[in-house]
Amino acid sequence: MANIKICSYNARGLKLCNKRRKFFAFLHNLKQDIYLIQETHSVVKNENFWRNEWGGKAVFSHGSS
């Protein structure tokens, strides 16, 4: 049976480019298999851009503002 490393963080908003890039770099350094990020304040129109910044698979669930 394989071990899967999962971490969960409250981002408290990732709309600011510098904050988002630092946060993504922080997560990549953790070297986990799955990252659960809450309160990103993401919107549908930014999904592809954020996915490219992340550099991997990403699934979004947008709330209401």
C-alpha distance (Angstrom), angle and dihedral (degrees) to the residues before:
residue distance angle dihedral
M1 . . .
A2 3.82 . .
N3 3.78 124.2 .
I4 3.79 116.6 -126.1
K5 3.80 120.4 -159.5
I6 3.82 114.5 -146.5
C7 3.79 128.3 178.5
S8 3.79 130.7 -176.2
Y9 3.80 127.2 -156.9
N10 3.79 138.1 175.9
A11 3.81 103.9 -132.8
R12 3.83 95.3 -169.9
G13 3.81 89.2 -146.0
L14 3.79 131.2 -27.8
K15 3.80 101.1 -161.7
L16 3.83 92.7 112.9
C17 3.80 109.9 84.9
N18 3.83 96.4 -141.5
K19 3.80 93.2 48.6
R20 3.81 91.7 47.6
R21 3.82 93.7 49.8
K22 3.81 92.7 47.9
F23 3.80 90.9 47.0
F24 3.81 92.8 49.6
A25 3.82 90.6 48.3
F26 3.82 89.9 49.6
L27 3.81 90.7 52.1
H28 3.81 93.8 46.8
N29 3.81 89.4 54.0
L30 3.81 89.8 56.8
K31 3.83 89.3 64.0
Q32 3.80 95.7 -147.9
D33 3.81 125.9 158.2
I34 3.80 97.7 -133.2
Y35 3.81 129.1 24.6
L36 3.81 121.4 -163.2
I37 3.79 110.8 -163.3
Q38 3.79 120.2 -172.9
E39 3.81 130.0 -167.0
T40 3.80 96.1 20.8
H41 3.83 91.8 147.8
S42 3.79 88.2 -139.8
V43 3.80 125.5 165.7
V44 3.80 131.0 -153.7
K45 3.82 94.5 -109.5
N46 3.84 91.1 60.7
E47 3.81 98.4 48.8
N48 3.81 97.8 99.0
F49 3.80 92.9 43.4
W50 3.80 92.8 50.2
R51 3.81 91.3 43.9
N52 3.82 89.7 54.8
E53 3.81 91.1 48.1
W54 3.80 90.0 50.4
G55 3.80 90.9 49.5
G56 3.78 98.1 -142.6
K57 3.76 146.2 48.2
A58 3.78 116.8 -35.1
V59 3.79 133.4 177.9
F60 3.79 120.1 -161.9
S61 3.78 133.7 -156.4
H62 3.79 110.1 -174.1
G63 3.76 121.1 -154.9
S64 3.78 127.9 -162.4
S65 3.77 124.6 -83.1
